[in-house]
Amino acid sequence: MPRQTHGTVIGISKNRSRIAVELDTDNISVMDIYNPKCFEIDHILFGPLDVLGGYFVFNQTAQAEYFVYVEAISCDHETAQRHLLHTLN
């Protein structure tokens, strides 16, 4: 079972349906989401945020569970920003 971590939403790309989440380990993960209106900057998430793949995560701020697809892990701010804006090959 993947390790559960806490993270804070630090970036949202509503047109690409992605969010950037800064983890309690200071790394940043970028994930695809299906309803970007359910996430806001500073929302606190809990779940397997640092493991690539699809998972349910709990949005502690909204008190709701959402399915996300973790697209990138261990990013710095610059890389996370590029993931939010563009598709990286």
MOMO-V698400 format. One record per run of one state. SS is the DSSP state (H for helix, E for strand, C for the rest). FROM is the first residue (numbers start at 1). LEN is the number of residues. If there is no record, write none. Layout:
SS_FROM_LEN ; SS_FROM_LEN
This chain:
C_1_4 ; E_5_9 ; C_14_4 ; E_18_6 ; C_24_4 ; E_28_6 ; C_34_2 ; H_36_3 ; C_39_5 ; E_44_4 ; C_48_5 ; E_53_7 ; C_60_4 ; E_64_12 ; C_76_1 ; H_77_9 ; C_86_4
